[in-house]
Amino acid sequence: MPDGTQLAPEERILISDSAAKRIGELKDMDGNPNLMLRIAVSAG
C-alpha cells in the first residue's frame, strides 16, 4: 500500500445452508440491500 496502510488478513466463517437462507429472508424482509451481518464471539 503506498500510504502505509496495512489491511488485516481476511478471516472467514462457515454457516449452514439453513442459516444462509434465514439471513437472506431477514434481509429481504427489511428491504435494505445494503444490510450487513455482524457476528460476535464470546468466550465461555
N, C-alpha and C positions, 0 to 999 in steps of 0.2 A: 504494500500500500504506500503510495507516495507521501501521504500526510502523516505517516507513522501510526495510523490506527490499526489495531490488531483485532481480528474477528475471533470470537470464541469458536472452538470446534463444534461442528454440528452434532447434536445428540438427538436420537430418535427413540420413540416408544412404540410398542405394538399394541393395537387394540383389536378386539374381536370384531367379526363382521356385524354381529348384532349391535354392538356399541357404536360402530361407524354408522349403521342405519339410523339408530336413535339420535345421534348427534346431527345427522342430516335432517331428520324430521324436526328437531328443535330449531335448527337454523331456518328451515322453511317456514315454520310457524311464526317466527319473529319478522320475517320479510326483509331482513337486512343482510345483503350478500357479503358485507364486509366483516361479519362477526368472526371472532377467533376463539379458539378453545384454550382455556387456561387450565393447567393441571398442577396440583400441589401434591407434594410428597412429604409426609411427616414420619419421623422415627417412631418406632413403637412396636 
